[in-house]
Amino acid sequence: MAMSTTELEAYILKAFPDAQIKIDDLAGDGDHYSCSIVSEAFRDVPRVRQHQLVYNALEGHMGSKLHALALRTSAP
Protein backbone atom coordinates (compact mmCIF):
# COMPACT_ATOMS: atom_id res chain seq x y z
CA MET A 1 0.00 0.00 0.00
CA ALA A 2 1.47 3.34 -1.07
CA MET A 3 0.96 6.90 0.12
CA SER A 4 -0.09 9.61 -2.35
CA THR A 5 1.66 12.96 -2.51
CA THR A 6 -1.62 14.58 -1.43
CA GLU A 7 -1.79 12.40 1.66
CA LEU A 8 1.87 13.01 2.50
CA GLU A 9 1.37 16.76 2.14
CA ALA A 10 -1.74 16.64 4.37
CA TYR A 11 0.18 14.99 7.21
CA ILE A 12 2.95 17.57 6.95
CA LEU A 13 0.56 20.53 6.83
CA LYS A 14 -1.37 19.20 9.81
CA ALA A 15 1.82 19.41 11.89
CA PHE A 16 3.32 22.49 10.18
CA PRO A 17 0.45 24.68 8.88
CA ASP A 18 2.86 27.36 7.59
CA ALA A 19 4.99 24.87 5.64
CA GLN A 20 6.09 25.38 2.07
CA ILE A 21 6.37 21.85 0.69
CA LYS A 22 7.87 20.38 -2.48
CA ILE A 23 7.42 16.63 -2.99
CA ASP A 24 8.96 14.49 -5.74
CA ASP A 25 7.98 10.86 -6.32
CA LEU A 26 11.44 9.39 -6.93
CA ALA A 27 10.41 6.02 -8.34
CA GLY A 28 6.86 6.68 -9.51
CA ASP A 29 5.55 4.06 -7.10
CA GLY A 30 4.23 6.15 -4.19
CA ASP A 31 6.75 4.55 -1.85
CA HIS A 32 9.90 6.61 -2.45
CA TYR A 33 9.73 10.37 -2.08
CA SER A 34 12.02 13.35 -1.80
CA CYS A 35 10.52 16.17 0.23
CA SER A 36 11.64 19.72 0.91
CA ILE A 37 9.90 21.50 3.80
CA VAL A 38 10.37 25.11 4.86
CA SER A 39 8.68 26.04 8.14
CA GLU A 40 9.17 28.54 10.93
CA ALA A 41 8.88 25.55 13.32
CA PHE A 42 12.40 24.53 12.27
CA ARG A 43 14.07 27.80 13.29
CA ASP A 44 16.92 27.18 15.76
CA VAL A 45 16.09 23.44 15.85
CA PRO A 46 18.93 21.00 15.06
CA ARG A 47 18.53 19.21 11.71
CA VAL A 48 18.17 15.76 13.29
CA ARG A 49 15.35 17.05 15.50
CA GLN A 50 13.69 18.70 12.47
CA HIS A 51 13.58 15.33 10.72
CA GLN A 52 12.26 13.63 13.85
CA LEU A 53 9.43 16.17 13.95
CA VAL A 54 8.52 15.36 10.35
CA TYR A 55 8.60 11.60 11.00
CA ASN A 56 6.36 12.14 14.04
CA ALA A 57 3.96 14.10 11.84
CA LEU A 58 3.60 11.02 9.62
CA GLU A 59 1.83 9.27 12.51
CA GLY A 60 3.64 5.94 12.22
CA HIS A 61 3.34 5.54 8.45
CA MET A 62 7.09 5.88 7.85
CA GLY A 63 8.43 2.39 7.23
CA SER A 64 5.02 0.92 6.48
CA LYS A 65 2.75 2.85 4.11
CA LEU A 66 5.71 5.06 3.16
CA HIS A 67 8.92 3.17 2.44
CA ALA A 68 11.50 5.93 1.89
CA LEU A 69 11.56 9.69 2.40
CA ALA A 70 14.60 11.83 1.63
CA LEU A 71 14.12 15.03 3.66
CA ARG A 72 15.41 18.55 3.32
CA THR A 73 14.16 20.85 6.07
CA SER A 74 14.85 24.49 6.81
CA ALA A 75 13.46 27.66 8.35
CA PRO A 76 12.43 30.55 6.10
PyMOL Python script that loads the backbone (N, CA, C, O; Angstrom):
from pymol import cmd

cmd.read_pdbstr("""\
ATOM      1  N   MET A   1       0.843  -1.179   0.000  1.00  0.00           N
ATOM      2  CA  MET A   1       0.000   0.000   0.000  1.00  0.00           C
ATOM      3  C   MET A   1       0.888   1.242   0.000  1.00  0.00           C
ATOM      4  O   MET A   1       1.779   1.367   0.841  1.00  0.00           O
ATOM      5  N   ALA A   2       0.657   2.139  -0.915  1.00  0.00           N
ATOM      6  CA  ALA A   2       1.472   3.340  -1.070  1.00  0.00           C
ATOM      7  C   ALA A   2       0.758   4.558  -0.495  1.00  0.00           C
ATOM      8  O   ALA A   2      -0.431   4.514  -0.181  1.00  0.00           O
ATOM      9  N   MET A   3       1.511   5.643  -0.366  1.00  0.00           N
ATOM     10  CA  MET A   3       0.965   6.899   0.116  1.00  0.00           C
ATOM     11  C   MET A   3       1.021   7.913  -1.033  1.00  0.00           C
ATOM     12  O   MET A   3       2.058   8.057  -1.679  1.00  0.00           O
ATOM     13  N   SER A   4      -0.070   8.603  -1.286  1.00  0.00           N
ATOM     14  CA  SER A   4      -0.093   9.606  -2.350  1.00  0.00           C
ATOM     15  C   SER A   4       0.616  10.881  -1.887  1.00  0.00           C
ATOM     16  O   SER A   4       0.782  11.116  -0.690  1.00  0.00           O
ATOM     17  N   THR A   5       1.026  11.690  -2.851  1.00  0.00           N
ATOM     18  CA  THR A   5       1.657  12.963  -2.505  1.00  0.00           C
ATOM     19  C   THR A   5       0.676  13.867  -1.755  1.00  0.00           C
ATOM     20  O   THR A   5       1.076  14.620  -0.867  1.00  0.00           O
ATOM     21  N   THR A   6      -0.588  13.792  -2.109  1.00  0.00           N
ATOM     22  CA  THR A   6      -1.616  14.583  -1.433  1.00  0.00           C
ATOM     23  C   THR A   6      -1.729  14.186   0.031  1.00  0.00           C
ATOM     24  O   THR A   6      -1.840  15.045   0.905  1.00  0.00           O
ATOM     25  N   GLU A   7      -1.701  12.894   0.297  1.00  0.00           N
ATOM     26  CA  GLU A   7      -1.792  12.402   1.665  1.00  0.00           C
ATOM     27  C   GLU A   7      -0.545  12.780   2.459  1.00  0.00           C
ATOM     28  O   GLU A   7      -0.644  13.191   3.615  1.00  0.00           O
ATOM     29  N   LEU A   8       0.617  12.643   1.847  1.00  0.00           N
ATOM     30  CA  LEU A   8       1.870  13.015   2.502  1.00  0.00           C
ATOM     31  C   LEU A   8       1.857  14.501   2.849  1.00  0.00           C
ATOM     32  O   LEU A   8       2.213  14.887   3.963  1.00  0.00           O
ATOM     33  N   GLU A   9       1.450  15.322   1.905  1.00  0.00           N
ATOM     34  CA  GLU A   9       1.374  16.762   2.144  1.00  0.00           C
ATOM     35  C   GLU A   9       0.380  17.091   3.263  1.00  0.00           C
ATOM     36  O   GLU A   9       0.639  17.987   4.066  1.00  0.00           O
ATOM     37  N   ALA A  10      -0.734  16.392   3.326  1.00  0.00           N
ATOM     38  CA  ALA A  10      -1.736  16.640   4.367  1.00  0.00           C
ATOM     39  C   ALA A  10      -1.175  16.367   5.763  1.00  0.00           C
ATOM     40  O   ALA A  10      -1.413  17.143   6.689  1.00  0.00           O
ATOM     41  N   TYR A  11      -0.438  15.282   5.917  1.00  0.00           N
ATOM     42  CA  TYR A  11       0.182  14.986   7.212  1.00  0.00           C
ATOM     43  C   TYR A  11       1.158  16.087   7.617  1.00  0.00           C
ATOM     44  O   TYR A  11       1.187  16.513   8.772  1.00  0.00           O
ATOM     45  N   ILE A  12       1.948  16.539   6.659  1.00  0.00           N
ATOM     46  CA  ILE A  12       2.949  17.571   6.952  1.00  0.00           C
ATOM     47  C   ILE A  12       2.270  18.890   7.314  1.00  0.00           C
ATOM     48  O   ILE A  12       2.665  19.551   8.275  1.00  0.00           O
ATOM     49  N   LEU A  13       1.251  19.271   6.548  1.00  0.00           N
ATOM     50  CA  LEU A  13       0.558  20.528   6.828  1.00  0.00           C
ATOM     51  C   LEU A  13      -0.217  20.498   8.133  1.00  0.00           C
ATOM     52  O   LEU A  13      -0.388  21.532   8.779  1.00  0.00           O
ATOM     53  N   LYS A  14      -0.683  19.332   8.523  1.00  0.00           N
ATOM     54  CA  LYS A  14      -1.372  19.201   9.809  1.00  0.00           C
ATOM     55  C   LYS A  14      -0.419  19.563  10.951  1.00  0.00           C
ATOM     56  O   LYS A  14      -0.820  20.216  11.914  1.00  0.00           O
ATOM     57  N   ALA A  15       0.821  19.142  10.843  1.00  0.00           N
ATOM     58  CA  ALA A  15       1.817  19.410  11.888  1.00  0.00           C
ATOM     59  C   ALA A  15       2.481  20.777  11.728  1.00  0.00           C
ATOM     60  O   ALA A  15       2.854  21.409  12.716  1.00  0.00           O
ATOM     61  N   PHE A  16       2.627  21.230  10.481  1.00  0.00           N
ATOM     62  CA  PHE A  16       3.323  22.486  10.182  1.00  0.00           C
ATOM     63  C   PHE A  16       2.455  23.315   9.228  1.00  0.00           C
ATOM     64  O   PHE A  16       2.726  23.357   8.028  1.00  0.00           O
ATOM     65  N   PRO A  17       1.417  23.971   9.751  1.00  0.00           N
ATOM     66  CA  PRO A  17       0.453  24.679   8.885  1.00  0.00           C
ATOM     67  C   PRO A  17       1.069  25.752   7.986  1.00  0.00           C
ATOM     68  O   PRO A  17       0.504  26.079   6.943  1.00  0.00           O
ATOM     69  N   ASP A  18       2.220  26.302   8.379  1.00  0.00           N
ATOM     70  CA  ASP A  18       2.859  27.360   7.587  1.00  0.00           C
ATOM     71  C   ASP A  18       3.837  26.802   6.551  1.00  0.00           C
ATOM     72  O   ASP A  18       4.488  27.569   5.842  1.00  0.00           O
ATOM     73  N   ALA A  19       3.944  25.504   6.459  1.00  0.00           N
ATOM     74  CA  ALA A  19       4.987  24.873   5.638  1.00  0.00           C
ATOM     75  C   ALA A  19       4.830  25.147   4.150  1.00  0.00           C
ATOM     76  O   ALA A  19       3.727  25.155   3.602  1.00  0.00           O
ATOM     77  N   GLN A  20       5.976  25.371   3.519  1.00  0.00           N
ATOM     78  CA  GLN A  20       6.087  25.380   2.069  1.00  0.00           C
ATOM     79  C   GLN A  20       6.690  24.025   1.721  1.00  0.00           C
ATOM     80  O   GLN A  20       7.780  23.691   2.185  1.00  0.00           O
ATOM     81  N   ILE A  21       5.993  23.251   0.916  1.00  0.00           N
ATOM     82  CA  ILE A  21       6.366  21.854   0.686  1.00  0.00           C
ATOM     83  C   ILE A  21       6.564  21.593  -0.801  1.00  0.00           C
ATOM     84  O   ILE A  21       5.773  22.034  -1.636  1.00  0.00           O
ATOM     85  N   LYS A  22       7.636  20.867  -1.118  1.00  0.00           N
ATOM     86  CA  LYS A  22       7.868  20.380  -2.479  1.00  0.00           C
ATOM     87  C   LYS A  22       8.123  18.883  -2.372  1.00  0.00           C
ATOM     88  O   LYS A  22       9.048  18.459  -1.679  1.00  0.00           O
ATOM     89  N   ILE A  23       7.316  18.086  -3.048  1.00  0.00           N
ATOM     90  CA  ILE A  23       7.423  16.631  -2.988  1.00  0.00           C
ATOM     91  C   ILE A  23       7.686  16.084  -4.389  1.00  0.00           C
ATOM     92  O   ILE A  23       7.017  16.459  -5.352  1.00  0.00           O
ATOM     93  N   ASP A  24       8.664  15.196  -4.484  1.00  0.00           N
ATOM     94  CA  ASP A  24       8.957  14.495  -5.736  1.00  0.00           C
ATOM     95  C   ASP A  24       8.837  12.998  -5.492  1.00  0.00           C
ATOM     96  O   ASP A  24       9.405  12.469  -4.537  1.00  0.00           O
ATOM     97  N   ASP A  25       8.092  12.314  -6.364  1.00  0.00           N
ATOM     98  CA  ASP A  25       7.983  10.855  -6.316  1.00  0.00           C
ATOM     99  C   ASP A  25       9.188  10.303  -7.069  1.00  0.00           C
ATOM    100  O   ASP A  25       9.227  10.352  -8.299  1.00  0.00           O
ATOM    101  N   LEU A  26      10.161   9.782  -6.345  1.00  0.00           N
ATOM    102  CA  LEU A  26      11.440   9.388  -6.928  1.00  0.00           C
ATOM    103  C   LEU A  26      11.355   8.190  -7.860  1.00  0.00           C
ATOM    104  O   LEU A  26      12.072   8.127  -8.858  1.00  0.00           O
ATOM    105  N   ALA A  27      10.485   7.241  -7.544  1.00  0.00           N
ATOM    106  CA  ALA A  27      10.415   6.016  -8.341  1.00  0.00           C
ATOM    107  C   ALA A  27       9.086   5.849  -9.072  1.00  0.00           C
ATOM    108  O   ALA A  27       8.904   4.883  -9.814  1.00  0.00           O
ATOM    109  N   GLY A  28       8.160   6.782  -8.868  1.00  0.00           N
ATOM    110  CA  GLY A  28       6.857   6.679  -9.508  1.00  0.00           C
ATOM    111  C   GLY A  28       5.959   5.616  -8.912  1.00  0.00           C
ATOM    112  O   GLY A  28       4.966   5.219  -9.521  1.00  0.00           O
ATOM    113  N   ASP A  29       6.311   5.150  -7.708  1.00  0.00           N
ATOM    114  CA  ASP A  29       5.553   4.057  -7.102  1.00  0.00           C
ATOM    115  C   ASP A  29       4.801   4.454  -5.832  1.00  0.00           C
ATOM    116  O   ASP A  29       4.121   3.617  -5.239  1.00  0.00           O
ATOM    117  N   GLY A  30       4.910   5.717  -5.403  1.00  0.00           N
ATOM    118  CA  GLY A  30       4.230   6.154  -4.193  1.00  0.00           C
ATOM    119  C   GLY A  30       4.876   5.655  -2.920  1.00  0.00           C
ATOM    120  O   GLY A  30       4.300   5.801  -1.842  1.00  0.00           O
ATOM    121  N   ASP A  31       6.042   5.075  -3.015  1.00  0.00           N
ATOM    122  CA  ASP A  31       6.750   4.550  -1.847  1.00  0.00           C
ATOM    123  C   ASP A  31       8.076   5.258  -1.579  1.00  0.00           C
ATOM    124  O   ASP A  31       8.629   5.145  -0.485  1.00  0.00           O
ATOM    125  N   HIS A  32       8.583   5.980  -2.564  1.00  0.00           N
ATOM    126  CA  HIS A  32       9.903   6.609  -2.455  1.00  0.00           C
ATOM    127  C   HIS A  32       9.794   8.077  -2.845  1.00  0.00           C
ATOM    128  O   HIS A  32       9.626   8.410  -4.018  1.00  0.00           O
ATOM    129  N   TYR A  33       9.891   8.946  -1.847  1.00  0.00           N
ATOM    130  CA  TYR A  33       9.733  10.374  -2.075  1.00  0.00           C
ATOM    131  C   TYR A  33      10.954  11.160  -1.635  1.00  0.00           C
ATOM    132  O   TYR A  33      11.728  10.730  -0.780  1.00  0.00           O
ATOM    133  N   SER A  34      11.099  12.326  -2.248  1.00  0.00           N
ATOM    134  CA  SER A  34      12.018  13.355  -1.801  1.00  0.00           C
ATOM    135  C   SER A  34      11.124  14.529  -1.412  1.00  0.00           C
ATOM    136  O   SER A  34      10.201  14.881  -2.145  1.00  0.00           O
ATOM    137  N   CYS A  35      11.399  15.127  -0.267  1.00  0.00           N
ATOM    138  CA  CYS A  35      10.521  16.170   0.234  1.00  0.00           C
ATOM    139  C   CYS A  35      11.338  17.309   0.824  1.00  0.00           C
ATOM    140  O   CYS A  35      12.228  17.100   1.648  1.00  0.00           O
ATOM    141  N   SER A  36      11.014  18.514   0.383  1.00  0.00           N
ATOM    142  CA  SER A  36      11.640  19.719   0.910  1.00  0.00           C
ATOM    143  C   SER A  36      10.567  20.486   1.684  1.00  0.00           C
ATOM    144  O   SER A  36       9.494  20.774   1.153  1.00  0.00           O
ATOM    145  N   ILE A  37      10.867  20.812   2.945  1.00  0.00           N
ATOM    146  CA  ILE A  37       9.897  21.496   3.801  1.00  0.00           C
ATOM    147  C   ILE A  37      10.552  22.723   4.414  1.00  0.00           C
ATOM    148  O   ILE A  37      11.613  22.630   5.030  1.00  0.00           O
ATOM    149  N   VAL A  38       9.915  23.869   4.240  1.00  0.00           N
ATOM    150  CA  VAL A  38      10.366  25.107   4.864  1.00  0.00           C
ATOM    151  C   VAL A  38       9.279  25.534   5.840  1.00  0.00           C
ATOM    152  O   VAL A  38       8.129  25.738   5.451  1.00  0.00           O
ATOM    153  N   SER A  39       9.652  25.667   7.116  1.00  0.00           N
ATOM    154  CA  SER A  39       8.680  26.045   8.142  1.00  0.00           C
ATOM    155  C   SER A  39       9.369  26.819   9.258  1.00  0.00           C
ATOM    156  O   SER A  39      10.513  26.537   9.616  1.00  0.00           O
ATOM    157  N   GLU A  40       8.668  27.780   9.791  1.00  0.00           N
ATOM    158  CA  GLU A  40       9.173  28.542  10.933  1.00  0.00           C
ATOM    159  C   GLU A  40       9.412  27.618  12.129  1.00  0.00           C
ATOM    160  O   GLU A  40      10.244  27.929  12.980  1.00  0.00           O
ATOM    161  N   ALA A  41       8.715  26.511  12.212  1.00  0.00           N
ATOM    162  CA  ALA A  41       8.875  25.555  13.317  1.00  0.00           C
ATOM    163  C   ALA A  41      10.289  24.983  13.382  1.00  0.00           C
ATOM    164  O   ALA A  41      10.688  24.452  14.418  1.00  0.00           O
ATOM    165  N   PHE A  42      11.046  25.082  12.307  1.00  0.00           N
ATOM    166  CA  PHE A  42      12.400  24.526  12.271  1.00  0.00           C
ATOM    167  C   PHE A  42      13.485  25.529  12.694  1.00  0.00           C
ATOM    168  O   PHE A  42      14.657  25.170  12.811  1.00  0.00           O
ATOM    169  N   ARG A  43      13.084  26.778  12.919  1.00  0.00           N
ATOM    170  CA  ARG A  43      14.067  27.804  13.287  1.00  0.00           C
ATOM    171  C   ARG A  43      14.757  27.439  14.601  1.00  0.00           C
ATOM    172  O   ARG A  43      14.100  27.141  15.598  1.00  0.00           O
ATOM    173  N   ASP A  44      16.075  27.467  14.587  1.00  0.00           N
ATOM    174  CA  ASP A  44      16.921  27.183  15.755  1.00  0.00           C
ATOM    175  C   ASP A  44      16.754  25.760  16.295  1.00  0.00           C
ATOM    176  O   ASP A  44      17.080  25.496  17.453  1.00  0.00           O
ATOM    177  N   VAL A  45      16.253  24.849  15.469  1.00  0.00           N
ATOM    178  CA  VAL A  45      16.091  23.442  15.852  1.00  0.00           C
ATOM    179  C   VAL A  45      17.142  22.644  15.082  1.00  0.00           C
ATOM    180  O   VAL A  45      17.253  22.801  13.867  1.00  0.00           O
ATOM    181  N   PRO A  46      17.913  21.795  15.756  1.00  0.00           N
ATOM    182  CA  PRO A  46      18.925  20.996  15.058  1.00  0.00           C
ATOM    183  C   PRO A  46      18.290  20.142  13.947  1.00  0.00           C
ATOM    184  O   PRO A  46      17.150  19.695  14.065  1.00  0.00           O
ATOM    185  N   ARG A  47      19.043  19.933  12.887  1.00  0.00           N
ATOM    186  CA  ARG A  47      18.534  19.208  11.709  1.00  0.00           C
ATOM    187  C   ARG A  47      17.971  17.824  12.065  1.00  0.00           C
ATOM    188  O   ARG A  47      16.914  17.441  11.563  1.00  0.00           O
ATOM    189  N   VAL A  48      18.653  17.092  12.907  1.00  0.00           N
ATOM    190  CA  VAL A  48      18.168  15.758  13.291  1.00  0.00           C
ATOM    191  C   VAL A  48      16.802  15.870  13.956  1.00  0.00           C
ATOM    192  O   VAL A  48      15.912  15.062  13.686  1.00  0.00           O
ATOM    193  N   ARG A  49      16.632  16.849  14.808  1.00  0.00           N
ATOM    194  CA  ARG A  49      15.347  17.047  15.496  1.00  0.00           C
ATOM    195  C   ARG A  49      14.264  17.481  14.501  1.00  0.00           C
ATOM    196  O   ARG A  49      13.106  17.086  14.632  1.00  0.00           O
ATOM    197  N   GLN A  50      14.641  18.293  13.508  1.00  0.00           N
ATOM    198  CA  GLN A  50      13.687  18.696  12.473  1.00  0.00           C
ATOM    199  C   GLN A  50      13.121  17.463  11.769  1.00  0.00           C
ATOM    200  O   GLN A  50      11.914  17.354  11.553  1.00  0.00           O
ATOM    201  N   HIS A  51      14.009  16.545  11.420  1.00  0.00           N
ATOM    202  CA  HIS A  51      13.579  15.326  10.719  1.00  0.00           C
ATOM    203  C   HIS A  51      12.732  14.448  11.633  1.00  0.00           C
ATOM    204  O   HIS A  51      11.770  13.829  11.176  1.00  0.00           O
ATOM    205  N   GLN A  52      13.073  14.386  12.903  1.00  0.00           N
ATOM    206  CA  GLN A  52      12.261  13.634  13.854  1.00  0.00           C
ATOM    207  C   GLN A  52      10.847  14.211  13.929  1.00  0.00           C
ATOM    208  O   GLN A  52       9.870  13.465  14.001  1.00  0.00           O
ATOM    209  N   LEU A  53      10.744  15.534  13.913  1.00  0.00           N
ATOM    210  CA  LEU A  53       9.427  16.175  13.950  1.00  0.00           C
ATOM    211  C   LEU A  53       8.595  15.805  12.728  1.00  0.00           C
ATOM    212  O   LEU A  53       7.390  15.580  12.835  1.00  0.00           O
ATOM    213  N   VAL A  54       9.241  15.745  11.571  1.00  0.00           N
ATOM    214  CA  VAL A  54       8.525  15.360  10.348  1.00  0.00           C
ATOM    215  C   VAL A  54       8.082  13.904  10.439  1.00  0.00           C
ATOM    216  O   VAL A  54       6.935  13.588  10.125  1.00  0.00           O
ATOM    217  N   TYR A  55       8.974  13.016  10.864  1.00  0.00           N
ATOM    218  CA  TYR A  55       8.598  11.601  10.997  1.00  0.00           C
ATOM    219  C   TYR A  55       7.450  11.430  11.989  1.00  0.00           C
ATOM    220  O   TYR A  55       6.558  10.611  11.766  1.00  0.00           O
ATOM    221  N   ASN A  56       7.465  12.191  13.075  1.00  0.00           N
ATOM    222  CA  ASN A  56       6.358  12.140  14.041  1.00  0.00           C
ATOM    223  C   ASN A  56       5.054  12.603  13.397  1.00  0.00           C
ATOM    224  O   ASN A  56       3.986  12.067  13.693  1.00  0.00           O
ATOM    225  N   ALA A  57       5.142  13.592  12.522  1.00  0.00           N
ATOM    226  CA  ALA A  57       3.959  14.103  11.837  1.00  0.00           C
ATOM    227  C   ALA A  57       3.324  13.050  10.929  1.00  0.00           C
ATOM    228  O   ALA A  57       2.135  13.131  10.619  1.00  0.00           O
ATOM    229  N   LEU A  58       4.108  12.071  10.505  1.00  0.00           N
ATOM    230  CA  LEU A  58       3.596  11.023   9.618  1.00  0.00           C
ATOM    231  C   LEU A  58       2.823   9.943  10.366  1.00  0.00           C
ATOM    232  O   LEU A  58       2.353   8.978   9.764  1.00  0.00           O
ATOM    233  N   GLU A  59       2.695  10.107  11.666  1.00  0.00           N
ATOM    234  CA  GLU A  59       1.833   9.266  12.509  1.00  0.00           C
ATOM    235  C   GLU A  59       2.064   7.762  12.326  1.00  0.00           C
ATOM    236  O   GLU A  59       1.114   6.985  12.233  1.00  0.00           O
ATOM    237  N   GLY A  60       3.324   7.371  12.277  1.00  0.00           N
ATOM    238  CA  GLY A  60       3.641   5.944  12.220  1.00  0.00           C
ATOM    239  C   GLY A  60       3.639   5.322  10.834  1.00  0.00           C
ATOM    240  O   GLY A  60       3.864   4.118  10.706  1.00  0.00           O
ATOM    241  N   HIS A  61       3.392   6.102   9.801  1.00  0.00           N
ATOM    242  CA  HIS A  61       3.345   5.544   8.447  1.00  0.00           C
ATOM    243  C   HIS A  61       4.724   5.373   7.811  1.00  0.00           C
ATOM    244  O   HIS A  61       4.872   4.652   6.824  1.00  0.00           O
ATOM    245  N   MET A  62       5.728   6.036   8.378  1.00  0.00           N
ATOM    246  CA  MET A  62       7.085   5.878   7.847  1.00  0.00           C
ATOM    247  C   MET A  62       7.553   4.459   8.116  1.00  0.00           C
ATOM    248  O   MET A  62       7.523   3.999   9.257  1.00  0.00           O
ATOM    249  N   GLY A  63       7.981   3.768   7.077  1.00  0.00           N
ATOM    250  CA  GLY A  63       8.429   2.387   7.231  1.00  0.00           C
ATOM    251  C   GLY A  63       7.332   1.371   6.973  1.00  0.00           C
ATOM    252  O   GLY A  63       7.597   0.170   6.913  1.00  0.00           O
ATOM    253  N   SER A  64       6.103   1.844   6.819  1.00  0.00           N
ATOM    254  CA  SER A  64       5.019   0.921   6.483  1.00  0.00           C
ATOM    255  C   SER A  64       4.358   1.402   5.189  1.00  0.00           C
ATOM    256  O   SER A  64       4.699   0.925   4.107  1.00  0.00           O
ATOM    257  N   LYS A  65       3.435   2.323   5.290  1.00  0.00           N
ATOM    258  CA  LYS A  65       2.747   2.848   4.113  1.00  0.00           C
ATOM    259  C   LYS A  65       3.706   3.669   3.235  1.00  0.00           C
ATOM    260  O   LYS A  65       3.533   3.746   2.019  1.00  0.00           O
ATOM    261  N   LEU A  66       4.696   4.267   3.857  1.00  0.00           N
ATOM    262  CA  LEU A  66       5.706   5.055   3.157  1.00  0.00           C
ATOM    263  C   LEU A  66       7.052   4.402   3.387  1.00  0.00           C
ATOM    264  O   LEU A  66       7.516   4.313   4.523  1.00  0.00           O
ATOM    265  N   HIS A  67       7.679   3.944   2.320  1.00  0.00           N
ATOM    266  CA  HIS A  67       8.916   3.167   2.440  1.00  0.00           C
ATOM    267  C   HIS A  67      10.157   4.042   2.619  1.00  0.00           C
ATOM    268  O   HIS A  67      10.993   3.748   3.474  1.00  0.00           O
ATOM    269  N   ALA A  68      10.293   5.105   1.833  1.00  0.00           N
ATOM    270  CA  ALA A  68      11.503   5.932   1.891  1.00  0.00           C
ATOM    271  C   ALA A  68      11.145   7.400   1.688  1.00  0.00           C
ATOM    272  O   ALA A  68      10.327   7.752   0.837  1.00  0.00           O
ATOM    273  N   LEU A  69      11.786   8.249   2.500  1.00  0.00           N
ATOM    274  CA  LEU A  69      11.558   9.690   2.403  1.00  0.00           C
ATOM    275  C   LEU A  69      12.880  10.414   2.612  1.00  0.00           C
ATOM    276  O   LEU A  69      13.420  10.441   3.718  1.00  0.00           O
ATOM    277  N   ALA A  70      13.391  11.001   1.536  1.00  0.00           N
ATOM    278  CA  ALA A  70      14.598  11.827   1.626  1.00  0.00           C
ATOM    279  C   ALA A  70      14.139  13.230   1.998  1.00  0.00           C
ATOM    280  O   ALA A  70      13.374  13.847   1.256  1.00  0.00           O
ATOM    281  N   LEU A  71      14.598  13.741   3.140  1.00  0.00           N
ATOM    282  CA  LEU A  71      14.120  15.026   3.657  1.00  0.00           C
ATOM    283  C   LEU A  71      15.148  16.139   3.526  1.00  0.00           C
ATOM    284  O   LEU A  71      16.349  15.932   3.700  1.00  0.00           O
ATOM    285  N   ARG A  72      14.641  17.317   3.216  1.00  0.00           N
ATOM    286  CA  ARG A  72      15.406  18.555   3.316  1.00  0.00           C
ATOM    287  C   ARG A  72      14.511  19.514   4.078  1.00  0.00           C
ATOM    288  O   ARG A  72      13.424  19.849   3.608  1.00  0.00           O
ATOM    289  N   THR A  73      14.948  19.959   5.239  1.00  0.00           N
ATOM    290  CA  THR A  73      14.159  20.847   6.067  1.00  0.00           C
ATOM    291  C   THR A  73      14.942  22.122   6.336  1.00  0.00           C
ATOM    292  O   THR A  73      16.170  22.108   6.414  1.00  0.00           O
ATOM    293  N   SER A  74      14.207  23.235   6.479  1.00  0.00           N
ATOM    294  CA  SER A  74      14.849  24.494   6.813  1.00  0.00           C
ATOM    295  C   SER A  74      13.806  25.497   7.305  1.00  0.00           C
ATOM    296  O   SER A  74      12.602  25.324   7.115  1.00  0.00           O
ATOM    297  N   ALA A  75      14.309  26.540   7.938  1.00  0.00           N
ATOM    298  CA  ALA A  75      13.457  27.659   8.351  1.00  0.00           C
ATOM    299  C   ALA A  75      13.483  28.692   7.231  1.00  0.00           C
ATOM    300  O   ALA A  75      14.432  28.733   6.448  1.00  0.00           O
ATOM    301  N   PRO A  76      12.459  29.519   7.151  1.00  0.00           N
ATOM    302  CA  PRO A  76      12.430  30.551   6.096  1.00  0.00           C
ATOM    303  C   PRO A  76      13.559  31.560   6.271  1.00  0.00           C
ATOM    304  O   PRO A  76      13.683  32.491   5.475  1.00  0.00           O
TER     305      PRO A  76
END
""", "prot")
cmd.dss("prot")
cmd.show_as("cartoon", "prot")
cmd.util.cbc("prot")
cmd.orient("prot")
